């Protein structure tokens, strides 16, 4: 019974990792497309709000 629980947990973790990697791939593709479409204002990229917020809090 313990082996079944361990296998289920491992499979769930692997699925979560795959989902996170897929989301990161989609975000990367969207960033590249947005940068190619709008060459006028490349610094304004919405998915990088975490880095922008951290740099703003550093100020």
N, C-alpha and C positions, 0 to 999 in steps of 0.2 A: 504493500500500500504506500509506503514511503517513497518507493521508486517511482510510482505513478505520479505522485505529487511533485517530485523533483523534475520529472520529464515535462510535466505540464508547465511548471514555472520556467524552465529553460526555453521551451517553445514560445511561451508568452513574451519572454524577454527578447528573444530573437525577432519575433514579429514586431515588437515595439521598436527595435533598432532599425528594422527594414522600413517601417513607416516613417521614422524620423529621417532616415537617409533619403527616402522618396520626397518628403516635404522639402528638405534642403536642396535637392536637385531642382524641384519646381521653382523654389525661391531664386536659386542661382540663374535659371533660365529666364525668369521674369526680369531679374536685374540686368542681365546681358541685353535682353530685348529692349528694355526701357532705356538703357544707355545708348543703344544703337539708334533708337527712334529719336530721342531728344538729345542732340549733341549740344544744345544751348545751355542747359542747366544740369550737368552730370552730378553735382554734389547733392541734389535733392533726390535721394533714393529712399523710399518709404521703409523697405525691410530693414534698413540699418538704423532704426530708431534707438536700438539698445546702445550702440556705440555713440550715437549723437547724444543720448541722454547721459551716458557716463562722462563724456567729455564736457558737457554742459555742467554737470554736477561738480566736475573737477574745477571749473572756473568758480 
